[in-house]
Amino acid sequence: MTYQSHFKVSDNNLIIKLPSGFNNKEVLVTITDTESHEAEKISLMKQAAKDPLYLADLKEVNDDFESIEHETI
């Protein structure tokens, strides 16, 4: 079973109430600072916006769907 959620840290303490399915089990906890992680993602997206190979792939996908863009169901 996997349980994922965002939690707010208060005074360097974190209390996680787990669903009942986790009773008497061992769990792995990984802590990631989401603010710095989001900044890293934005930086990578800015790099991708200038990457010629990525832009070529994006154009190819757009071209593939251009003919059906004006179709109606």
Backbone hydrogen bonds in HBPLUS format (Angstrom, degrees):
<---DONOR---> <-ACCEPTOR-->    atom                        ^
c    i                          cat <-CA-CA->   ^        H-A-AA   ^      H-
h    n   atom  resd res      DA  || num        DHA   H-A  angle D-A-AA Bond
n    s   type  num  typ     dist DA aas  dist angle  dist       angle   num
A0010-SER N   A0013-ASN O   3.17 MM   3  5.39 161.3  2.21 156.1 154.3     1
A0013-ASN N   A0010-SER O   2.94 MM   3  5.39 148.3  2.05 113.0 122.5     2
A0022-PHE N   A0019-PRO O   3.11 MM   3  5.99 171.3  2.12 129.0 131.3     3
A0023-ASN N   A0020-SER O   3.14 MM   3  5.61 168.2  2.15 122.4 123.0     4
A0037-HIS N   A0033-ASP O   3.08 MM   4  6.24 152.3  2.16 148.7 157.2     5
A0038-GLU N   A0034-THR O   2.84 MM   4  5.93 153.4  1.92 145.8 151.3     6
A0039-ALA N   A0035-GLU O   3.15 MM   4  6.41 154.0  2.22 143.4 150.2     7
A0040-GLU N   A0036-SER O   3.05 MM   4  6.26 148.6  2.15 140.9 148.9     8
A0041-LYS N   A0037-HIS O   3.04 MM   4  6.36 154.2  2.11 145.6 152.2     9
A0042-ILE N   A0038-GLU O   2.97 MM   4  6.24 159.5  2.02 151.8 156.7    10
A0043-SER N   A0039-ALA O   3.03 MM   4  6.21 155.2  2.09 142.5 149.3    11
A0044-LEU N   A0040-GLU O   2.98 MM   4  6.29 154.6  2.05 147.5 154.2    12
A0045-MET N   A0041-LYS O   2.91 MM   4  6.20 151.4  1.99 148.8 156.9    13
A0046-LYS N   A0042-ILE O   2.98 MM   4  6.24 150.9  2.06 147.5 155.0    14
A0047-GLN N   A0043-SER O   3.08 MM   4  6.39 150.1  2.17 143.4 151.4    15
A0048-ALA N   A0044-LEU O   2.91 MM   4  6.18 154.9  1.97 146.0 153.2    16
A0049-ALA N   A0045-MET O   3.03 MM   4  6.23 145.6  2.15 143.0 151.2    17
A0050-LYS N   A0047-GLN O   3.06 MM   3  5.52 156.9  2.12 110.4 117.7    18
A0051-ASP N   A0048-ALA O   3.04 MM   3  4.88 155.7  2.10 101.8 109.5    19
A0055-LEU N   A0051-ASP O   2.95 MM   4  6.15 165.4  1.97 159.2 163.7    20
A0056-ALA N   A0052-PRO O   2.90 MM   4  6.04 149.8  1.99 143.1 151.2    21
A0057-ASP N   A0053-LEU O   2.99 MM   4  6.24 155.9  2.05 145.8 152.0    22
A0058-LEU N   A0054-TYR O   2.91 MM   4  6.15 157.8  1.96 150.7 157.2    23
A0059-LYS N   A0055-LEU O   2.93 MM   4  6.13 155.7  1.99 144.5 150.8    24
A0060-GLU N   A0056-ALA O   2.95 MM   4  6.18 154.6  2.02 145.1 152.1    25
A0061-VAL N   A0057-ASP O   3.04 MM   4  6.33 158.0  2.09 150.8 155.7    26
A0062-ASN N   A0058-LEU O   2.98 MM   4  6.22 162.6  2.01 149.3 154.4    27
A0063-ASP N   A0059-LYS O   2.81 MM   4  6.01 156.6  1.87 150.4 157.0    28
A0064-ASP N   A0060-GLU O   2.99 MM   4  6.20 150.3  2.08 143.2 151.0    29
A0065-PHE N   A0061-VAL O   3.24 MM   4  6.54 145.7  2.36 146.3 154.0    30
A0066-GLU N   A0062-ASN O   2.97 MM   4  5.97 116.7  2.38 140.7 157.0    31
A0066-GLU N   A0063-ASP O   3.34 MM   3  5.06 148.4  2.44  93.6 102.6    32
A0068-ILE N   A0065-PHE O   3.23 MM   3  5.55 135.6  2.44 105.0 116.1    33
A0069-GLU N   A0066-GLU O   3.31 MM   3  5.20 152.9  2.39  98.7 106.6    34
A0071-GLU N   A0068-ILE O   3.17 MM   3  5.23 162.3  2.20 106.3 111.7    35
